[in-house]
Amino acid sequence: MNKFVGRQAEIIELNRLLKDRTRLAQFVVVYGRRRVGKTSLLLHWAQQTGLPYMYWVAHRETAESARYSLARAFWKYAFPGQTPPRFDTWEALFEYMAGEIGDNPPIMIWDEFPYAAESDPSLPSHLQAAWDHLFKQKPMMLILAGSHVGMMVDMMSYQAPLYGRFSGQFFLKPLNFAALSEFFPHYDAAERVATYACLGGVPAYLEWFNPAQSLVANIKQHLFSPSGMFRSEPTLLVGDLVRETRLYEAIIRAIANGAHTPGEMTTETSISSPNLQPYLKRLLELHLIERRVPATIPHLQRETTTRSRYHISDPYLRFYYRFIEPDLDLIELGQTDVVWNKISEQFRAFVGVTTFEELCRDWVANQTRKGKMPFLFQFLGSHWSGDAQVDVVAINWREKAILLGECKWGLESVGRNVVRELIEKSPLVVPDKDWQVHYAFFARAGFTEAARTEAESVNAQMIDLTRLDHDLRETA
């Protein structure tokens, strides 16, 4: 599949920055995990502008080779067919480029910039000087892109030479669930939810799966392959983001297997709690994990509460460490049917408590943005305590309004007992008696008439999978 999917919000913002370059030079950074589609987005957008652009992709090589590689990319734009000279310093190269681009400069895209900075750690300082004294004076747009999220984050930090120069910063996230209908037009909604639970919205992953095959067939062919892209991806992904991957992978593995609190992670990994914190902080900065707090925790307590839990942000890492890595020995022996049988025993529950619940919360957020919910929430998430657990919670402390939602991914229609259970445990969740309480129920297989009747008594919203799918795609 070669057609470009999604990214309209990013294209609109890039076009806005491009328009502003005639008033003020634009220095933009675009970063995100490998295979998320940064290069595709930037090249697709640049081609759409109809303006001249130059594209350079850096590699892990010597500083001299990196300079010559950039020179070749610039010469391809400015002097097609000619061979560039060698430049002994970055200053000389940047001065020459600034002189040649004149007052009608191209869009310049420098991809995988962290690799060049690895080759020569002084490069960001040289670029900072060139931007301040050469490039900033021209109506130009320079875009630095990179998959090494750790280095890109560091490059934007207060101590970094380029700090304060960027007029636009894009952290490119995977595509949303709605985009899967473009990749798998013949899959029904349940198959697309299950696929999303395995791969998330990473375009390169989605393109590898064959839409003419079933999800199970694709998993066996690609995710179980001893030599395919998906086998090395977790280590490469983590290795692209951090050094000393062993302990980071151990923490991710522990979270995937149900260790969601620091205490549980310490037990699972033998990393002491004080030593664990810096690793968790870094994984949060790199968007590999997320820290969740019960939505019912008041704002001033959210940073310090001990009730927080950590979850893996990337669906493929979550699926890989949960289901594939533990049985790599069987996969190596070709026992793919045995492995799938083990996965299938837990797969439906896995999809239900991860992806389906997340999509239900996405639905609440999207409907709120469209003005179709009874109030604007301040926090959206879930609730857990020793007394009660609720899958979806949206809350507004100022208005004293709360939405409680239950999610069911089972194959049977949801009955009246599920509705009653949520209503009856609401006093254990709602902060006070004078709050407005609203309800929503989400079900893959729909609802019985008795459930609908019970839900109508509290004016609850009933969302089956067909409606959820429709609404998420419509919003996208």
RODO-2510 file (C-alpha; in nm, 4 decimals, decimal comma):
residues 476
     n   res          X          Y          Z
     1     m     0,0000     0,0000     0,0000
     2     n     0,1589     0,3261    -0,1130
     3     k    -0,1105     0,5868    -0,0678
     4     f    -0,0681     0,8484     0,2019
     5     v    -0,3056     0,8117     0,4979
     6     g    -0,4065     1,0721     0,7566
     7     r    -0,1826     1,3446     0,9023
     8     q    -0,4120     1,6282     0,7936
     9     a    -0,3642     1,8197     1,1203
    10     e     0,0144     1,8072     1,0804
    11     i    -0,0049     1,9170     0,7156
    12     i    -0,2259     2,2132     0,8088
    13     e     0,0227     2,3235     1,0760
    14     l     0,3231     2,2794     0,8436
    15     n     0,1468     2,4916     0,5827
    16     r     0,0831     2,7611     0,8434
    17     l     0,4519     2,7693     0,9368
    18     l     0,5487     2,7725     0,5706
    19     k     0,3297     3,0756     0,5100
    20     d     0,4880     3,2547     0,8069
    21     r     0,8421     3,2023     0,6757
    22     t     0,8144     3,5122     0,4534
    23     r     0,7845     3,7160     0,7751
    24     l     1,0109     3,5100     0,9980
    25     a     1,2422     3,2201     0,9171
    26     q     1,1037     2,8897     1,0438
    27     f     1,3128     2,6306     1,2289
    28     v     1,1067     2,3167     1,2878
    29     v     1,1754     1,9875     1,4632
    30     v     0,9787     1,6707     1,3850
    31     y     1,0425     1,3625     1,5950
    32     g     0,8821     1,0334     1,6828
    33     r     0,9540     0,6645     1,7110
    34     r     1,0899     0,4715     1,4131
    35     r     0,8467     0,3743     1,1356
    36     v     0,5825     0,6236     1,2509
    37     g     0,5888     0,7995     0,9127
    38     k     0,7998     1,1130     0,9640
    39     t     0,9788     1,0899     0,6293
    40     s     0,6594     1,0045     0,4403
    41     l     0,4801     1,3003     0,5970
    42     l     0,7568     1,5504     0,5259
    43     l     0,8176     1,4414     0,1667
    44     h     0,4448     1,4202     0,0906
    45     w     0,3926     1,7671     0,2337
    46     a     0,6975     1,9174     0,0586
    47     q     0,5834     1,7797    -0,2763
    48     q     0,2345     1,9207    -0,2203
    49     t     0,3678     2,2726    -0,1631
    50     g     0,4975     2,2974    -0,5195
    51     l     0,8057     2,4759    -0,3843
    52     p     1,1677     2,3696    -0,4290
    53     y     1,2979     2,1535    -0,1473
    54     m     1,6124     1,9656    -0,0589
    55     y     1,6155     1,6412     0,1375
    56     w     1,9110     1,4991     0,3263
    57     v     1,9145     1,1871     0,5398
    58     a     2,2049     1,1485     0,7807
    59     h     2,3734     0,8181     0,8620
    60     r     2,6055     0,6877     1,1289
    61     e     2,9367     0,7878     0,9710
    62     t     3,2352     1,0145     1,0288
    63     a     3,1906     1,3897     1,0591
    64     e     3,3711     1,4386     0,7286
    65     s     3,1413     1,1906     0,5547
    66     a     2,8358     1,3555     0,7070
    67     r     2,9445     1,6977     0,5742
    68     y     3,0044     1,5566     0,2279
    69     s     2,6684     1,3782     0,2380
    70     l     2,4925     1,7065     0,3213
    71     a     2,6882     1,8839     0,0482
    72     r     2,5808     1,6224    -0,2073
    73     a     2,2157     1,6665    -0,1065
    74     f     2,2459     2,0444    -0,1427
    75     w     2,4259     2,0163    -0,4766
    76     k     2,1515     1,7853    -0,6044
    77     y     1,9084     2,0701    -0,5389
    78     a     2,1259     2,3684    -0,6380
    79     f     2,3631     2,2283    -0,9017
    80     p     2,2086     1,9116    -1,0510
    81     g     2,4627     1,6813    -1,2085
    82     q     2,7628     1,8526    -1,0513
    83     t     2,9941     1,7124    -0,7838
    84     p     3,0383     1,9158    -0,4656
    85     p     3,3761     1,9994    -0,3163
    86     r     3,4906     1,8787     0,0216
    87     f     3,4388     2,1146     0,3151
    88     d     3,6770     2,0958     0,6099
    89     t     3,4366     2,2537     0,8574
    90     w     3,0636     2,2900     0,9140
    91     e     3,1066     2,6673     0,9146
    92     a     3,2453     2,6635     0,5609
    93     l     2,9640     2,4404     0,4346
    94     f     2,6889     2,6432     0,6021
    95     e     2,8347     2,9727     0,4747
    96     y     2,8444     2,8384     0,1218
    97     m     2,4873     2,7066     0,1417
    98     a     2,3580     3,0370     0,2808
    99     g     2,5238     3,2253    -0,0004
   100     e     2,3837     3,0026    -0,2738
   101     i     2,0220     2,9807    -0,1574
   102     g     1,9913     3,3587    -0,1852
   103     d     1,6584     3,5238    -0,1098
   104     n     1,4436     3,2430    -0,2476
   105     p     1,5590     2,9497    -0,0349
   106     p     1,4169     2,6006    -0,0527
   107     i     1,2454     2,4008     0,2149
   108     m     1,5324     2,2081     0,3727
   109     i     1,4568     1,8724     0,5370
   110     w     1,7401     1,7135     0,7331
   111     d     1,6270     1,3652     0,8280
   112     e     1,7734     1,1503     1,1087
   113     f     1,9685     1,4509     1,2282
   114     p     2,0700     1,2778     1,5548
   115     y     2,2930     1,0414     1,3560
   116     a     2,4909     1,3392     1,2257
   117     a     2,5084     1,4839     1,5770
   118     e     2,6420     1,1493     1,6993
   119     s     2,9121     1,1660     1,4316
   120     d     3,0112     1,5137     1,5475
   121     p     2,8718     1,6264     1,8860
   122     s     2,9746     1,9831     1,8021
   123     l     2,7327     1,9958     1,5060
   124     p     2,4358     2,1433     1,7017
   125     s     2,6597     2,4290     1,8188
   126     h     2,7780     2,4981     1,4630
   127     l     2,4191     2,4854     1,3391
   128     q     2,3094     2,7231     1,6152
   129     a     2,5708     2,9773     1,5021
   130     a     2,4751     2,9303     1,1370
   131     w     2,1068     2,9762     1,2157
   132     d     2,1644     3,2886     1,4242
   133     h     2,3986     3,4589     1,1780
   134     l     2,3174     3,3147     0,8339
   135     f     1,9943     3,1211     0,7872
   136     k     1,7637     3,3190     1,0172
   137     q     1,7980     3,6252     0,7956
   138     k     1,6364     3,4469     0,5008
   139     p     1,2714     3,3541     0,4327
   140     m     1,3483     2,9864     0,4732
   141     m     1,2167     2,6767     0,6478
   142     l     1,4607     2,4269     0,7970
   143     i     1,3208     2,1021     0,9356
   144     l     1,5212     1,8650     1,1536
   145     a     1,3691     1,5175     1,1861
   146     g     1,4751     1,2169     1,3877
   147     s     1,3728     0,8791     1,5244
   148     h     1,6161     0,8871     1,8146
   149     v     1,3591     1,0416     2,0460
   150     g     1,6005     1,0631     2,3367
   151     m     1,8488     1,2764     2,1435
   152     m     1,5732     1,4888     1,9908
   153     v     1,4283     1,5579     2,3359
   154     d     1,7756     1,6437     2,4673
   155     m     1,8321     1,8740     2,1695
   156     m     1,5291     2,0812     2,2743
   157     s     1,6285     2,0960     2,6414
   158     y     1,7361     2,4143     2,8182
   159     q     2,1066     2,3301     2,8161
   160     a     2,1213     2,2425     2,4445
   161     p     2,2746     2,4824     2,1869
   162     l     1,9579     2,4900     1,9744
   163     y     1,7271     2,5604     2,2681
   164     g     1,4835     2,8427     2,1975
   165     r     1,5421     2,8445     1,8202
   166     f     1,2555     2,6192     1,7151
   167     s     0,9388     2,7863     1,5892
   168     g     0,7564     2,4529     1,5572
   169     q     0,7858     2,1207     1,7372
   170     f     0,6014     1,8099     1,6200
   171     f     0,5973     1,4880     1,8170
   172     l     0,4522     1,2569     1,5545
   173     k     0,2257     0,9959     1,7097
   174     p     0,1025     0,6768     1,5433
   175     l    -0,2157     0,6977     1,3373
   176     n    -0,5443     0,6732     1,5212
   177     f    -0,7762     0,3747     1,5085
   178     a    -0,9945     0,5248     1,2363
   179     a    -0,7039     0,5039     0,9887
   180     l    -0,7131     0,1224     0,9980
   181     s    -1,0180     0,1190     0,7734
   182     e    -0,7885     0,2540     0,4980
   183     f    -0,5417    -0,0302     0,5466
   184     f    -0,7960    -0,3095     0,6031
   185     p    -1,1125    -0,2171     0,4110
   186     h    -1,2507    -0,5723     0,4312
   187     y    -1,1981    -0,6224     0,8052
   188     d    -1,5013    -0,5727     1,0258
   189     a    -1,4806    -0,3435     1,3294
   190     a    -1,3902    -0,6228     1,5728
   191     e    -1,1036    -0,7401     1,3498
   192     r    -0,9714    -0,3858     1,3222
   193     v    -0,9844    -0,3383     1,6998
   194     a    -0,7913    -0,6645     1,7458
   195     t    -0,5393    -0,5596     1,4801
   196     y    -0,4970    -0,2255     1,6536
   197     a    -0,4299    -0,4130     1,9775
   198     c    -0,1401    -0,5927     1,8056
   199     l     0,0121    -0,3164     1,5946
   200     g    -0,1296     0,0174     1,7033
   201     g    -0,1226     0,2864     1,4363
   202     v     0,2361     0,2579     1,3108
   203     p     0,2038     0,2882     0,9304
   204     a     0,4993     0,0624     0,8474
   205     y     0,3531    -0,2173     1,0593
   206     l     0,0083    -0,1817     0,9074
   207     e     0,1502    -0,1907     0,5551
   208     w     0,3258    -0,5207     0,6267
   209     f     0,0021    -0,6991     0,7113
   210     n    -0,1873    -0,8385     0,4117
   211     p    -0,5465    -0,7042     0,4138
   212     a    -0,6573    -1,0094     0,2134
   213     q    -0,5508    -1,2415     0,4956
   214     s    -0,7090    -1,2883     0,8365
   215     l    -0,5527    -1,1315     1,1433
   216     v    -0,4460    -1,4736     1,2735
   217     a    -0,2783    -1,5585     0,9431
   218     n    -0,0937    -1,2253     0,9468
   219     i     0,0219    -1,2755     1,3044
   220     k     0,1565    -1,6217     1,2263
   221     q     0,3266    -1,5077     0,9063
   222     h     0,4803    -1,1817     1,0254
   223     l     0,4891    -1,1585     1,4040
   224     f     0,6047    -1,5185     1,4444
   225     s     0,8675    -1,5003     1,1709
   226     p     1,2160    -1,5784     1,3115
   227     s     1,3805    -1,3359     1,0679
   228     g     1,1192    -1,0730     0,9919
   229     m     1,1115    -0,7051     1,0785
   230     f     0,8845    -0,7593     1,3776
   231     r     1,1294    -0,9901     1,5557
   232     s     1,4077    -0,7342     1,5908
   233     e     1,1792    -0,4335     1,6213
   234     p     1,1442    -0,4159     2,0027
   235     t     1,5196    -0,4160     2,0648
   236     l     1,5827    -0,1756     1,7765
   237     l     1,3057     0,0549     1,8923
   238     v     1,4305     0,0746     2,2503
   239     g     1,7921     0,0902     2,1316
   240     d     1,7069     0,3844     1,9057
   241     l     1,5809     0,5763     2,2047
   242     v     1,8147     0,4943     2,4924
   243     r     2,1560     0,3536     2,5679
   244     e     2,2022     0,0532     2,7967
   245     t     1,8829    -0,1101     2,6774
   246     r     1,8951    -0,4124     2,9097
   247     l     1,7384    -0,2485     3,2146
   248     y     1,4894    -0,0496     3,0076
   249     e     1,3740    -0,3666     2,8357
   250     a     1,3462    -0,5414     3,1721
   251     i     1,1128    -0,2688     3,2977
   252     i     0,9009    -0,2752     2,9816
   253     r     0,8831    -0,6540     3,0027
   254     a     0,7702    -0,6347     3,3661
   255     i     0,4953    -0,3824     3,2854
   256     a     0,3746    -0,5954     2,9934
   257     n     0,3376    -0,8878     3,2341
   258     g     0,1253    -0,6954     3,4818
   259     a     0,3728    -0,5109     3,7060
   260     h     0,2140    -0,1668     3,6949
   261     t     0,3420    -0,0163     4,0205
   262     p     0,7037     0,0592     4,1184
   263     g     0,6823    -0,1990     4,3954
   264     e     0,5669    -0,4690     4,1540
   265     m     0,8395    -0,3703     3,9067
   266     t     1,1055    -0,3933     4,1767
   267     t     0,9886    -0,7451     4,2606
   268     e     0,9851    -0,8432     3,8921
   269     t     1,3180    -0,6870     3,7888
   270     s     1,5191    -0,6736     4,1146
   271     i     1,5891    -0,3057     4,0426
   272     s     1,5613    -0,1181     4,3708
   273     s     1,2923     0,1476     4,3967
   274     p     1,5335     0,4470     4,4114
   275     n     1,7258     0,3169     4,1097
   276     l     1,4027     0,2477     3,9226
   277     q     1,2801     0,6078     3,9220
   278     p     1,5316     0,7546     3,6712
   279     y     1,4493     0,4765     3,4244
   280     l     1,0760     0,5359     3,4607
   281     k     1,1273     0,9086     3,4142
   282     r     1,3228     0,8506     3,0931
   283     l     1,0694     0,6013     2,9559
   284     l     0,7960     0,8575     3,0224
   285     e     0,9913     1,1304     2,8409
   286     l     1,0326     0,8986     2,5430
   287     h     0,6592     0,8140     2,5356
   288     l     0,7303     0,4422     2,5664
   289     i     0,5253     0,4222     2,8848
   290     e     0,2608     0,6407     3,0452
   291     r     0,1724     0,7092     3,4066
   292     r    -0,1974     0,6772     3,4811
   293     v    -0,3703     0,8199     3,7849
   294     p    -0,7322     0,7523     3,8834
   295     a    -0,9438     1,0272     3,7267
   296     t    -1,1068     1,0739     4,0658
   297     i    -0,7830     1,1939     4,2283
   298     p    -0,8059     1,5726     4,2863
   299     h    -0,5765     1,7883     4,0762
   300     l    -0,3363     1,8907     4,3541
   301     q    -0,2787     1,5275     4,4536
   302     r    -0,2172     1,3819     4,1086
   303     e     0,1614     1,4290     4,1041
   304     t     0,2210     1,2810     4,4491
   305     t    -0,0406     1,0053     4,4737
   306     t     0,0880     0,6536     4,5338
   307     r    -0,2075     0,5085     4,3420
   308     s    -0,0504     0,5717     4,0016
   309     r     0,0109     0,2881     3,7588
   310     y     0,2425     0,2590     3,4617
   311     h     0,1352     0,1192     3,1249
   312     i     0,3131     0,0583     2,7950
   313     s     0,2139     0,3200     2,5388
   314     d     0,3099     0,1271     2,2262
   315     p     0,0635    -0,1528     2,1390
   316     y     0,3185    -0,3640     1,9540
   317     l     0,5647    -0,3575     2,2457
   318     r     0,2752    -0,4442     2,4753
   319     f     0,1712    -0,7374     2,2560
   320     y     0,5269    -0,8571     2,1882
   321     y     0,6438    -0,8701     2,5495
   322     r     0,3130    -1,0120     2,6666
   323     f     0,2689    -1,2905     2,4119
   324     i     0,5645    -1,3410     2,1766
   325     e     0,8843    -1,3041     2,3757
   326     p     0,7871    -1,5635     2,6419
   327     d     0,7528    -1,8281     2,3692
   328     l     1,0391    -1,7411     2,1358
   329     d     1,1826    -2,0893     2,1866
   330     l     0,8631    -2,2501     2,0522
   331     i     0,8526    -2,0065     1,7621
   332     e     1,2121    -2,0926     1,6728
   333     l     1,1065    -2,4581     1,6613
   334     g     0,8248    -2,3722     1,4208
   335     q     0,5491    -2,4405     1,6732
   336     t     0,3411    -2,1412     1,5630
   337     d     0,0078    -2,3204     1,6065
   338     v     0,0985    -2,4102     1,9642
   339     v     0,1958    -2,0504     2,0366
   340     w    -0,1219    -1,9122     1,8812
   341     n    -0,3345    -2,1544     2,0809
   342     k    -0,1729    -2,0209     2,3988
   343     i    -0,2312    -1,6619     2,2881
   344     s    -0,5909    -1,7229     2,1821
   345     e    -0,6832    -1,8325     2,5345
   346     q    -0,6058    -1,4824     2,6632
   347     f    -0,6290    -1,2664     2,3523
   348     r    -0,9912    -1,1557     2,3812
   349     a    -0,9432    -1,0495     2,7432
   350     f    -0,6193    -0,8715     2,6466
   351     v    -0,7934    -0,6721     2,3737
   352     g    -1,0789    -0,5866     2,6088
   353     v    -0,8729    -0,4478     2,8975
   354     t    -0,6247    -0,2621     2,6773
   355     t    -0,7340    -0,1401     2,3356
   356     f    -1,1119    -0,1536     2,3682
   357     e    -1,1114     0,0429     2,6931
   358     e    -0,8720     0,2965     2,5399
   359     l    -1,0965     0,3375     2,2357
   360     c    -1,3972     0,3898     2,4610
   361     r    -1,2148     0,6704     2,6358
   362     d    -1,1207     0,8104     2,2936
   363     w    -1,4912     0,8056     2,2059
   364     v    -1,5737     1,0130     2,5149
   365     a    -1,3008     1,2628     2,4254
   366     n    -1,4164     1,2895     2,0635
   367     q    -1,7828     1,3292     2,1538
   368     t    -1,6895     1,5967     2,4079
   369     r    -1,4993     1,7898     2,1407
   370     k    -1,8093     1,7747     1,9213
   371     g    -2,0245     1,9112     2,2042
   372     k    -2,2275     1,5921     2,2368
   373     m    -2,1519     1,5142     2,6019
   374     p    -2,3318     1,6610     2,9043
   375     f    -2,0229     1,8454     3,0324
   376     l    -1,6609     1,9290     2,9525
   377     f    -1,4286     1,7024     3,1467
   378     q    -1,1111     1,8146     3,3224
   379     f    -0,9719     1,4627     3,3521
   380     l    -1,0462     1,1489     3,1523
   381     g    -0,9284     0,8038     3,2491
   382     s    -1,0488     0,5273     3,4751
   383     h    -1,0881     0,4607     3,8478
   384     w    -0,9392     0,1963     4,0712
   385     s    -0,9390     0,1483     4,4446
   386     g    -0,9853    -0,1300     4,6929
   387     d    -1,3623    -0,0816     4,6735
   388     a    -1,4371    -0,0356     4,3059
   389     q    -1,2960    -0,0253     3,9555
   390     v    -1,4524     0,1672     3,6662
   391     d    -1,3242     0,1437     3,3085
   392     v    -1,4103     0,4953     3,1912
   393     v    -1,4324     0,8049     3,4094
   394     a    -1,4644     1,1651     3,2918
   395     i    -1,4821     1,4278     3,5639
   396     n    -1,5263     1,8011     3,6071
   397     w    -1,4506     1,9117     3,9621
   398     r    -1,5766     2,2664     3,9171
   399     e    -1,9162     2,1595     3,7853
   400     k    -1,9311     1,8559     4,0141
   401     a    -2,0131     1,6327     3,7187
   402     i    -1,8867     1,2815     3,6502
   403     l    -1,9350     1,0187     3,3791
   404     l    -1,8907     0,6510     3,4678
   405     g    -1,8502     0,3980     3,1895
   406     e    -1,8319     0,0192     3,1671
   407     c    -1,6651    -0,1635     2,8749
   408     k    -1,7418    -0,5212     2,7705
   409     w    -1,5539    -0,6992     2,4916
   410     g    -1,7340    -1,0309     2,5370
   411     l    -1,9194    -1,2178     2,2643
   412     e    -2,2536    -1,2083     2,4471
   413     s    -2,4919    -0,9138     2,4680
   414     v    -2,4542    -0,7165     2,7888
   415     g    -2,7329    -0,7890     3,0353
   416     r    -2,9165    -0,5895     3,2992
   417     n    -2,6816    -0,7045     3,5767
   418     v    -2,3874    -0,5136     3,4249
   419     v    -2,5900    -0,1936     3,4207
   420     r    -2,7108    -0,2423     3,7759
   421     e    -2,3615    -0,3206     3,9048
   422     l    -2,2171     0,0070     3,7773
   423     i    -2,5068     0,2102     3,9154
   424     e    -2,4850     0,0418     4,2538
   425     k    -2,1101     0,0958     4,2954
   426     s    -2,1225     0,4603     4,1861
   427     p    -2,1407     0,5890     4,5489
   428     l    -1,7993     0,4267     4,6029
   429     v    -1,6552     0,6346     4,3181
   430     v    -1,8417     0,9656     4,3097
   431     p    -1,6735     1,2236     4,5381
   432     d    -1,9948     1,3508     4,6990
   433     k    -2,3716     1,3044     4,7059
   434     d    -2,4533     1,6341     4,5352
   435     w    -2,2682     1,5471     4,2137
   436     q    -2,4346     1,4953     3,8755
   437     v    -2,3708     1,1349     3,7708
   438     h    -2,3918     1,0253     3,4080
   439     y    -2,3443     0,6739     3,2709
   440     a    -2,2197     0,5163     2,9491
   441     f    -2,2008     0,1497     2,8537
   442     f    -1,9821     0,0134     2,5738
   443     a    -2,0305    -0,3370     2,4371
   444     r    -1,8845    -0,5249     2,1451
   445     a    -2,1974    -0,7431     2,1111
   446     g    -2,4632    -0,4890     2,2048
   447     f    -2,7201    -0,5030     2,4836
   448     t    -3,0237    -0,7039     2,5859
   449     e    -3,3618    -0,5308     2,6038
   450     a    -3,3547    -0,5602     2,9824
   451     a    -3,0169    -0,3823     2,9892
   452     r    -3,1484    -0,1039     2,7677
   453     t    -3,4551    -0,0597     2,9863
   454     e    -3,2412    -0,0406     3,2987
   455     a    -3,0023     0,2055     3,1322
   456     e    -3,2897     0,4294     3,0254
   457     s    -3,3905     0,4671     3,3913
   458     v    -3,0685     0,6648     3,4513
   459     n    -3,0536     0,8184     3,1017
   460     a    -2,7339     0,6250     3,0237
   461     q    -2,5712     0,6204     2,6818
   462     m    -2,5465     0,2778     2,5161
   463     i    -2,2683     0,2416     2,2604
   464     d    -2,2222    -0,0817     2,0696
   465     l    -1,9190    -0,1544     1,8516
   466     t    -2,0899    -0,0432     1,5311
   467     r    -2,1627     0,2989     1,6753
   468     l    -1,8200     0,3284     1,8375
   469     d    -1,6490     0,2507     1,5072
   470     h    -1,8736     0,4883     1,3140
   471     d    -1,8279     0,7773     1,5557
   472     l    -1,4495     0,7418     1,5765
   473     r    -1,4173     0,7318     1,1990
   474     e    -1,6562     1,0252     1,1538
   475     t    -1,4592     1,2370     1,3991
   476     a    -1,1307     1,1486     1,2281
***
